């Protein structure tokens, strides 16, 4: 039975809620407890909306639920039925040992229910406390209107608007005023996992091995005193071909190239060098930026400078600009790039299907526009967007910020078809390298996001830790679980793990909990628990929670370091 959820996991919550209420029915019959189960469900819904931790109840939660949530959100026909439902829920959670270690004692929670009951009655009696949906729901009930009959509901609303139906217009005006004063909602910051960052030696070694950095250095030095540009700001054909030979790029395009635009790899590298302010146009010539000269011999500083310039590369990186617009969605790559970094970092260094990023972009644009914009786009436009993203990822792979692989597992491919809502989903999976993790960490800190340090989850309950670590690399998960176990006495850790394992039905969470149990050195009451066996044969604790560090991802194989699949304009 799951009691902790990630933001947006409404499907997982719906399944757990159904199972929890079924068990509540069994418990209530066995103990002859008669309460309105719908009110118990409403109390559980409150906790999911509040913090997604169904097993953590403090007195403040009870007071907030009874004093604010129920009067505002829940249509209650008999207010006296609510306190018994809360008492029953508390007893049910306590009987199953599902209240987490940081919850208040059941006796204190029961006492808070009694203290908050007068506020519940006062809040329900005053219709000004309702939200708009509850207000009209109550009016429909009072006037005997079936809410499932759209025609009857519309007739009642028309009568209410004309003054024929008796509703409390002062309360309605107060509700409308309060809703108008509520600021527009903003997306909450993502819950990021702790991540193991590389040391300085690893960073220097990675920067020195970066293919893109080596090419950008060579390009900057090739420019020397300057290279003449055409009237539209491009290299002339002779210089572009000379640069392609110097950098050993665009082998298949050199013979047919009429302009520098016909050399896509050279064009991208030139754009990147300008975005990183290594070179710049001055009076019709391309010249090195003098202030950047010292940086060329500082690997980490140069690498970070080039990484930060990716957002300034612009769109249409694939060399095709058919429509003259950034992308089919009206969202530029610079806008979408932070979403990619957050998604990759949230995986804790684990592999992420590229289709998840495409889905996120579409959902974001649809939400901003209030309609399904991506359904209006043609297949050509869709492919142009994906082509530009592919070119961007190739550049980041050359830099050494990410690793690219492809999934081969049939079940995972079927899931990608459903996610992408197309028959030819991109099988690419993306993983941040250690250097990429460090760079994205710096980027997120500068944005003001909270980025947990390793060991920061040590004071949390074990299920919350397992949920936060789901999908991260095995080494990250194991380090955090070891820190969790060492932060408490072995007997206390084993006791909490035993409580969790007795109800845990998520294989990845069980694997992580068993790894934490090994760190206590005292199995104690949890000795009877056994790891879940996996079809893949990987039975290590937490193995199904994250791909092994040395692999690109489950069912994947690495792609070549450089893919030359770009086509020139025309």
C-alpha positions as CSV (number, residue, x, y, z in Angstrom):
1,X,0.0,0.0,0.0
2,X,1.5,3.3,-1.1
3,X,1.2,6.3,1.1
4,X,3.6,8.8,-0.5
5,X,3.4,10.1,-4.1
6,X,5.3,12.3,-6.4
7,X,3.8,15.6,-7.8
8,X,1.4,14.8,-10.6
9,X,1.1,11.1,-9.9
10,X,-2.7,11.3,-9.9
11,X,-3.0,7.8,-11.5
12,X,-0.9,6.2,-8.8
13,X,-2.8,8.0,-6.1
14,X,-6.2,6.9,-7.6
15,X,-5.1,3.3,-7.5
16,X,-3.8,3.6,-3.9
17,X,-6.9,5.5,-2.8
18,X,-9.1,2.7,-4.1
19,X,-7.0,0.0,-2.3
20,X,-6.9,2.1,1.0
21,X,-10.7,2.5,1.0
22,X,-11.3,-1.2,0.4
23,X,-9.1,-2.0,3.4
24,X,-10.9,0.6,5.4
25,X,-14.3,-1.1,4.6
26,X,-12.9,-4.4,5.8
27,X,-11.5,-2.8,9.0
28,X,-14.7,-0.9,9.7
29,X,-16.9,-4.0,9.3
30,X,-14.6,-6.0,11.6
31,X,-14.6,-3.3,14.3
32,X,-18.3,-2.4,13.7
33,X,-17.5,1.2,12.8
34,X,-20.3,2.9,10.9
35,X,-19.2,6.1,9.2
36,X,-19.7,7.8,5.8
37,X,-16.8,6.4,3.7
38,X,-17.1,9.3,1.3
39,X,-16.1,11.6,4.1
40,X,-13.1,9.4,4.8
41,X,-12.2,9.5,1.1
42,X,-12.5,13.3,1.3
43,X,-10.0,13.4,4.2
44,X,-7.6,11.3,2.3
45,X,-8.0,13.6,-0.8
46,X,-7.1,16.6,1.5
47,X,-3.9,15.0,2.5
48,X,-2.9,14.2,-1.1
49,X,-3.7,17.8,-2.1
50,X,-1.7,19.1,0.8
51,X,1.6,17.2,0.6
52,X,0.9,13.8,-1.0
53,X,1.9,12.0,2.2
54,X,-1.2,10.1,3.4
55,X,0.5,8.6,6.4
56,X,1.7,11.9,7.9
57,X,-0.9,13.5,10.1
58,X,-0.1,16.3,12.6
59,X,-2.6,18.3,14.6
60,X,-2.2,21.2,12.2
61,X,-3.3,19.0,9.4
62,X,-6.5,18.0,11.2
63,X,-7.2,21.6,12.1
64,X,-6.7,22.8,8.5
65,X,-8.8,20.0,7.1
66,X,-11.8,20.5,9.4
67,X,-11.5,24.3,9.6
68,X,-10.8,25.1,6.0
69,X,-10.8,22.2,3.5
70,X,-14.2,20.6,4.4
71,X,-16.1,23.9,4.6
72,X,-14.6,25.1,1.3
73,X,-14.4,22.0,-0.8
74,X,-16.6,19.2,0.4
75,X,-20.4,19.1,0.1
76,X,-21.5,17.9,3.5
77,X,-25.2,17.2,4.1
78,X,-24.8,16.3,7.8
79,X,-21.8,18.1,9.5
80,X,-22.1,15.8,12.5
81,X,-20.9,12.9,10.3
82,X,-17.5,14.5,9.6
83,X,-15.8,14.1,13.1
84,X,-16.6,10.4,13.4
85,X,-15.1,9.8,9.9
86,X,-11.9,11.5,11.0
87,X,-11.8,9.5,14.2
88,X,-12.2,6.3,12.2
89,X,-9.5,7.3,9.8
90,X,-7.0,8.0,12.6
91,X,-7.9,4.6,14.3
92,X,-7.6,2.8,11.0
93,X,-4.1,4.2,10.2
94,X,-2.9,3.6,13.7
95,X,-4.3,0.0,13.7
96,X,-2.3,-0.8,10.5
97,X,0.8,1.1,11.8
98,X,0.6,3.4,8.8
99,X,1.1,6.7,10.6
100,X,4.7,7.7,9.8
101,X,7.3,8.4,12.6
102,X,6.8,12.2,12.3
103,X,3.0,12.1,12.8
104,X,1.5,13.2,16.1
105,X,0.2,10.5,18.4
106,X,-3.3,9.1,17.7
107,X,-4.5,10.5,21.0
108,X,-3.4,14.0,20.1
109,X,-5.0,13.7,16.7
110,X,-8.3,12.6,18.2
111,X,-8.1,15.6,20.6
112,X,-7.6,18.0,17.7
113,X,-10.7,16.6,16.0
114,X,-12.7,17.5,19.0
115,X,-11.2,20.9,19.3
116,X,-11.7,21.7,15.6
117,X,-15.3,20.4,15.4
118,X,-16.9,23.9,16.3
119,X,-14.8,25.5,13.5
120,X,-16.1,22.9,11.1
121,X,-19.7,23.6,12.0
122,X,-19.2,27.4,11.8
123,X,-17.5,27.1,8.4
124,X,-20.1,24.9,6.9
125,X,-23.0,27.1,8.2
126,X,-21.5,30.2,6.4
127,X,-21.9,29.9,2.6
128,X,-19.3,32.6,2.1
129,X,-16.6,30.0,3.0
130,X,-17.5,27.7,0.1
131,X,-15.7,27.7,-3.2
132,X,-17.7,28.3,-6.4
133,X,-18.1,24.6,-7.2
134,X,-19.4,23.7,-3.8
135,X,-21.7,26.7,-3.7
136,X,-23.5,25.7,-6.8
137,X,-23.5,22.0,-5.8
138,X,-25.3,22.9,-2.6
139,X,-27.8,25.1,-4.5
140,X,-28.6,22.2,-6.9
141,X,-29.2,19.9,-3.9
142,X,-31.4,22.4,-2.1
143,X,-33.6,22.9,-5.2
144,X,-33.8,19.2,-6.0
145,X,-31.9,19.5,-9.3
146,X,-30.1,16.4,-10.6
147,X,-26.4,17.5,-11.2
148,X,-26.1,14.6,-13.8
149,X,-28.8,16.3,-16.0
150,X,-27.2,19.1,-18.0
151,X,-30.5,20.5,-19.2
152,X,-31.9,20.7,-15.7
153,X,-28.7,22.3,-14.4
154,X,-28.8,24.9,-17.2
155,X,-32.5,25.7,-16.6
156,X,-31.7,26.2,-12.9
157,X,-28.7,28.5,-13.6
158,X,-30.9,30.5,-15.9
159,X,-33.5,30.9,-13.2
160,X,-30.8,31.8,-10.7
161,X,-29.5,34.4,-13.1
162,X,-32.9,36.0,-13.6
163,X,-33.6,36.0,-9.9
164,X,-36.4,33.4,-10.0
165,X,-34.4,30.9,-8.0
166,X,-33.5,31.8,-4.4
167,X,-29.8,31.8,-3.8
168,X,-27.6,33.7,-1.4
169,X,-26.4,36.5,-3.7
170,X,-24.3,38.1,-1.0
171,X,-22.4,34.9,-0.4
172,X,-22.0,34.4,-4.1
173,X,-20.6,37.9,-4.5
174,X,-18.1,37.3,-1.7
175,X,-17.0,34.0,-3.3
176,X,-16.5,35.6,-6.7
177,X,-14.5,38.5,-5.1
178,X,-12.3,36.1,-3.2
179,X,-11.6,34.0,-6.4
180,X,-10.8,37.2,-8.3
181,X,-8.2,38.2,-5.6
182,X,-6.4,34.8,-5.8
183,X,-3.2,35.3,-7.9
184,X,-2.7,33.2,-11.0
185,X,-1.2,29.8,-10.0
186,X,2.4,29.1,-10.9
187,X,3.9,25.7,-11.4
188,X,5.5,24.5,-8.2
189,X,9.3,23.9,-8.3
190,X,10.1,20.3,-9.1
191,X,11.2,18.0,-6.3
192,X,14.8,17.1,-7.2
193,X,16.7,14.2,-5.8
194,X,20.2,14.5,-4.2
195,X,22.9,13.8,-6.8
196,X,26.5,12.8,-6.4
197,X,28.7,15.4,-8.1
198,X,32.1,14.7,-9.6
199,X,35.3,16.0,-8.1
200,X,37.7,18.5,-9.7
201,X,39.9,15.9,-11.2
202,X,37.0,14.3,-13.0
203,X,35.8,17.6,-14.3
204,X,39.3,18.5,-15.7
205,X,39.6,15.1,-17.4
206,X,36.1,15.3,-18.9
207,X,36.8,18.9,-20.2
208,X,40.1,17.9,-21.8
209,X,38.4,14.9,-23.5
210,X,35.5,17.0,-25.0
211,X,35.4,16.7,-28.8
212,X,33.4,19.9,-29.1
213,X,35.8,21.9,-27.0
214,X,38.7,20.7,-29.1
215,X,36.9,21.7,-32.3
216,X,36.0,25.1,-30.9
217,X,39.6,25.8,-29.9
218,X,40.8,24.8,-33.4
219,X,38.1,27.0,-35.0
220,X,39.0,30.0,-32.9
221,X,42.7,29.6,-33.7
222,X,41.9,29.0,-37.4
223,X,40.2,32.4,-37.5
224,X,43.5,34.0,-36.5
225,X,43.6,37.6,-37.7
226,X,40.2,37.4,-39.2
227,X,38.2,35.8,-42.1
228,X,36.2,37.7,-44.5
229,X,32.4,37.3,-44.4
230,X,29.8,37.6,-47.1
231,X,27.3,40.4,-47.2
232,X,24.8,38.2,-45.2
233,X,27.4,37.5,-42.5
234,X,28.5,34.0,-43.5
235,X,31.9,32.5,-44.4
236,X,32.6,32.4,-48.1
237,X,32.6,29.0,-49.7
238,X,36.4,28.6,-49.9
239,X,37.0,29.5,-46.2
240,X,34.1,27.2,-45.2
241,X,35.6,24.3,-47.1
242,X,39.0,25.0,-45.6
243,X,37.5,25.0,-42.1
244,X,35.7,21.7,-42.8
245,X,39.0,20.1,-43.9
246,X,40.8,21.6,-40.9
247,X,38.2,20.2,-38.5
248,X,37.6,17.0,-40.5
249,X,33.8,17.7,-40.7
250,X,31.1,17.5,-43.4
251,X,32.9,14.8,-45.4
252,X,29.8,13.9,-47.5
253,X,28.8,17.5,-48.2
254,X,32.1,19.1,-49.3
255,X,31.9,18.2,-53.0
256,X,28.4,19.5,-53.5
257,X,28.6,22.5,-51.2
258,X,27.8,25.8,-53.0
259,X,27.8,28.0,-49.8
260,X,28.8,27.6,-46.2
261,X,25.1,26.7,-45.4
262,X,25.6,23.5,-47.3
263,X,28.1,22.4,-44.6
264,X,25.7,21.8,-41.6
265,X,28.4,20.7,-39.1
266,X,30.6,23.7,-39.9
267,X,27.6,26.0,-39.8
268,X,26.6,24.7,-36.4
269,X,30.1,25.0,-35.0
270,X,30.4,28.6,-36.2
271,X,27.1,29.5,-34.7
272,X,28.2,27.8,-31.4
273,X,31.5,29.7,-31.4
274,X,29.7,33.0,-31.8
275,X,27.1,32.1,-29.1
276,X,30.0,31.3,-26.7
277,X,31.6,34.7,-27.6
278,X,34.8,33.0,-28.8
279,X,34.6,34.8,-32.2
280,X,32.5,37.7,-33.5
281,X,31.8,39.6,-36.7
282,X,33.5,43.0,-36.9
283,X,33.2,45.2,-40.1
284,X,32.6,42.3,-42.4
285,X,35.2,40.0,-40.9
286,X,35.0,37.1,-38.4
287,X,37.6,37.8,-35.7
288,X,38.5,36.1,-32.3
289,X,37.2,37.7,-29.1
290,X,40.3,39.0,-27.4
291,X,39.0,38.6,-23.9
292,X,38.3,34.9,-24.6
293,X,41.9,34.1,-25.5
294,X,43.0,33.2,-21.9
295,X,39.9,31.0,-21.4
296,X,41.0,28.7,-24.2
297,X,43.7,27.2,-21.9
298,X,41.3,26.8,-18.9
299,X,39.4,23.6,-19.6
300,X,36.6,23.8,-17.0
301,X,36.0,27.5,-17.5
302,X,35.9,27.1,-21.2
303,X,33.6,24.0,-20.9
304,X,31.2,25.9,-18.7
305,X,31.2,28.9,-21.0
306,X,30.4,26.7,-24.0
307,X,27.7,24.8,-22.1
308,X,25.9,28.0,-21.0
309,X,25.9,29.3,-24.6
310,X,23.7,26.4,-25.8
311,X,20.6,28.3,-25.0
312,X,21.8,31.1,-27.4
313,X,22.3,28.8,-30.4
314,X,18.8,29.6,-31.7
315,X,16.4,27.3,-33.6
316,X,16.5,25.4,-36.8
317,X,19.8,23.7,-35.9
318,X,19.1,20.9,-38.4
319,X,19.8,23.3,-41.2
320,X,16.2,23.5,-42.4
321,X,14.0,26.6,-42.0
322,X,11.0,25.9,-44.2
323,X,8.5,28.0,-42.4
324,X,10.7,30.7,-41.1
325,X,9.5,30.1,-37.5
326,X,11.3,28.7,-34.5
327,X,9.2,25.5,-34.1
328,X,5.7,24.2,-34.7
329,X,4.7,25.0,-31.1
330,X,5.8,28.6,-30.9
331,X,8.3,27.5,-28.2
332,X,11.9,28.1,-29.0
333,X,14.6,25.6,-28.1
334,X,16.0,28.2,-25.6
335,X,12.6,28.1,-23.8
336,X,12.5,24.3,-23.9
337,X,16.1,23.7,-22.9
338,X,15.6,24.4,-19.1
339,X,12.8,21.8,-19.1
340,X,15.1,19.2,-20.5
341,X,17.8,20.0,-17.9
342,X,15.3,19.7,-15.0
343,X,14.0,16.4,-16.3
344,X,17.4,14.9,-16.7
345,X,18.6,16.1,-13.3
346,X,15.4,14.9,-11.7
347,X,16.4,11.4,-12.9
348,X,19.5,11.7,-10.7
349,X,21.8,10.8,-13.6
350,X,19.6,8.0,-14.8
351,X,18.4,7.6,-18.4
352,X,15.4,9.5,-19.6
353,X,13.4,8.7,-22.8
354,X,13.6,11.7,-25.2
355,X,9.9,11.2,-25.9
356,X,9.2,12.3,-22.3
357,X,10.7,15.7,-23.1
358,X,8.7,16.0,-26.3
359,X,5.5,15.2,-24.3
360,X,6.4,17.7,-21.6
361,X,6.9,20.5,-24.3
362,X,3.6,19.7,-25.9
363,X,1.7,19.6,-22.6
364,X,3.3,22.9,-21.6
365,X,2.3,24.7,-24.8
366,X,-1.2,23.2,-24.7
367,X,-1.7,24.4,-21.1
368,X,-0.4,27.9,-22.0
369,X,-2.7,28.2,-25.0
370,X,-5.7,26.6,-23.5
371,X,-6.1,24.1,-26.4
372,X,-4.4,21.2,-28.0
373,X,-2.0,23.1,-30.2
374,X,0.2,20.2,-31.2
375,X,-2.8,18.4,-32.9
376,X,-3.0,21.3,-35.3
377,X,0.6,20.8,-36.5
378,X,1.3,18.8,-39.6
379,X,3.7,15.9,-39.7
380,X,6.4,17.9,-41.5
381,X,6.3,20.5,-38.7
382,X,6.5,17.8,-36.1
383,X,9.6,16.3,-37.8
384,X,11.3,19.7,-38.1
385,X,11.0,20.3,-34.3
386,X,12.3,16.8,-33.6
387,X,15.2,17.4,-36.1
388,X,16.2,20.6,-34.3
389,X,16.1,18.8,-30.9
390,X,18.2,16.0,-32.3
391,X,20.8,18.5,-33.6
392,X,21.0,20.1,-30.2
393,X,21.5,16.8,-28.4
394,X,24.2,15.9,-30.9
395,X,26.0,19.1,-30.0
396,X,25.7,18.4,-26.3
397,X,27.0,14.9,-26.8
398,X,30.0,16.3,-28.6
399,X,30.5,18.6,-25.7
400,X,30.4,15.7,-23.2
401,X,27.3,16.9,-21.3
402,X,25.1,13.9,-22.1
403,X,25.2,10.4,-23.4
404,X,22.7,9.1,-26.0
405,X,21.4,5.6,-26.3
406,X,18.5,3.8,-27.8
407,X,16.0,1.5,-26.1
408,X,15.5,-1.9,-27.7
409,X,13.1,-3.5,-25.2
410,X,9.7,-4.1,-26.9
411,X,7.7,-3.2,-23.8
412,X,9.5,0.1,-23.5
413,X,8.9,0.8,-27.2
414,X,5.2,0.2,-26.7
415,X,5.2,2.6,-23.8
416,X,6.9,5.2,-26.0
417,X,4.3,4.8,-28.7
418,X,1.6,5.6,-26.1
419,X,3.6,8.5,-24.7
420,X,4.4,10.0,-28.1
421,X,0.9,9.2,-29.5
422,X,2.6,8.3,-32.8
423,X,3.6,5.0,-34.4
424,X,7.3,6.0,-34.9
425,X,8.5,7.3,-31.5
426,X,12.1,8.3,-31.0
427,X,13.8,5.4,-29.2
428,X,16.5,7.8,-27.9
429,X,17.3,7.8,-24.2
430,X,19.4,10.7,-22.7
431,X,21.7,10.5,-19.7
432,X,23.6,13.3,-18.1
433,X,27.3,12.6,-17.8
434,X,29.1,13.5,-14.5
435,X,30.2,16.8,-16.1
436,X,26.7,17.4,-17.3
437,X,25.3,16.8,-13.8
438,X,27.7,19.3,-12.4
439,X,26.8,21.9,-15.1
440,X,23.1,21.5,-14.7
441,X,23.5,21.6,-10.9
442,X,25.1,25.0,-11.3
443,X,22.3,26.1,-13.7
444,X,19.6,25.1,-11.2
445,X,21.2,26.8,-8.3
446,X,21.5,30.0,-10.3
447,X,17.7,29.7,-11.1
448,X,17.0,29.6,-7.3
449,X,15.8,26.0,-7.2
450,X,16.4,23.9,-4.2
451,X,18.9,21.3,-5.1
452,X,19.3,18.7,-2.2
453,X,22.7,17.8,-1.1
454,X,23.6,14.1,-0.6
455,X,22.3,13.0,2.8
456,X,19.7,15.7,3.0
457,X,16.9,13.1,3.1
458,X,18.3,11.3,6.0
459,X,15.7,12.7,8.5
460,X,12.7,11.7,6.3
461,X,10.6,8.6,6.6
462,X,11.8,5.7,4.5
463,X,8.9,5.6,2.0
464,X,9.4,9.3,1.2
465,X,13.1,8.7,0.6
466,X,12.3,5.7,-1.7
467,X,9.8,7.8,-3.7
468,X,12.2,10.7,-4.1
469,X,14.9,8.2,-5.3
470,X,12.8,6.3,-7.8
471,X,14.5,6.4,-11.2
472,X,17.9,7.7,-10.1
473,X,21.1,5.9,-10.7
474,X,21.8,2.9,-8.4
475,X,25.0,4.5,-6.9
476,X,23.1,7.6,-6.0
477,X,20.2,5.7,-4.4
478,X,22.5,3.5,-2.4
479,X,24.6,6.4,-1.1
480,X,21.4,8.2,0.1
481,X,19.9,5.1,1.6
482,X,23.2,4.4,3.4
483,X,23.1,7.9,4.8
484,X,19.5,7.4,5.9
485,X,20.4,4.2,7.8
486,X,23.5,5.8,9.5
487,X,21.4,8.8,10.7
488,X,19.5,6.6,13.2
489,X,20.1,3.8,15.6
490,X,20.3,0.4,13.9
491,X,17.3,-0.9,15.9
492,X,15.2,2.2,15.1
493,X,16.1,2.0,11.4
494,X,15.3,-1.8,11.3
495,X,12.0,-1.2,13.0
496,X,10.9,1.5,10.5
497,X,12.1,-0.6,7.6
498,X,10.1,-3.5,8.9
499,X,6.9,-1.4,9.1
500,X,7.4,-0.2,5.6
501,X,8.3,-3.6,4.0
502,X,5.1,-5.2,5.5
503,X,2.9,-3.0,3.4
504,X,5.2,-2.0,0.4
505,X,3.9,-3.4,-2.9
506,X,6.3,-1.4,-5.2
507,X,9.2,-3.6,-6.3
508,X,11.7,-0.7,-6.7
509,X,10.8,0.7,-3.3
510,X,11.2,-2.8,-1.7
511,X,14.6,-3.1,-3.3
512,X,15.8,0.2,-1.9
513,X,14.4,-0.6,1.6
514,X,16.2,-3.9,1.6
515,X,19.4,-2.2,0.8
516,X,18.9,0.2,3.7
517,X,18.2,-2.8,5.9
518,X,21.5,-4.3,5.0
519,X,23.2,-1.1,6.2
520,X,21.8,-1.5,9.7
521,X,23.6,-4.7,10.3
522,X,20.7,-5.7,12.5
523,X,17.8,-7.3,10.4
524,X,15.8,-8.0,13.6
525,X,12.1,-8.2,13.0
526,X,12.6,-7.6,9.2
527,X,14.7,-10.7,8.7
528,X,11.8,-12.5,7.0
529,X,11.7,-10.0,4.1
530,X,13.1,-11.2,0.8
531,X,14.2,-9.2,-2.3
532,X,11.8,-9.2,-5.2
533,X,13.1,-11.3,-8.1
534,X,13.3,-9.6,-11.5
535,X,13.0,-11.1,-14.9
536,X,16.2,-9.3,-15.9
537,X,18.1,-11.3,-13.3
538,X,19.4,-8.2,-11.6
539,X,18.6,-8.8,-7.9
540,X,20.6,-6.1,-6.3
541,X,18.8,-3.9,-3.8
542,X,17.2,-1.1,-5.7
543,X,18.3,-2.5,-9.1
544,X,14.8,-1.9,-10.6
545,X,14.7,1.6,-9.3
546,X,17.6,2.8,-11.4
547,X,19.8,1.6,-14.2
548,X,23.3,0.5,-13.2
549,X,25.7,3.3,-13.5
550,X,27.8,1.7,-16.2
551,X,24.8,1.3,-18.6
552,X,23.0,3.9,-20.7
553,X,19.7,2.5,-19.6
554,X,17.6,-0.6,-19.3
555,X,17.2,-2.3,-22.7
556,X,19.4,0.3,-24.4
557,X,22.6,0.4,-26.3
558,X,24.9,3.4,-26.8
559,X,24.9,5.3,-30.0
560,X,27.9,6.5,-31.8
561,X,29.6,9.5,-30.3
562,X,28.9,11.6,-33.4
563,X,26.0,11.2,-35.7
564,X,26.3,12.9,-39.1
565,X,22.6,12.8,-40.0
566,X,22.1,16.5,-40.7
567,X,21.2,17.6,-44.2
568,X,22.1,20.9,-45.8
569,X,19.6,23.5,-46.7
570,X,17.7,22.9,-49.9
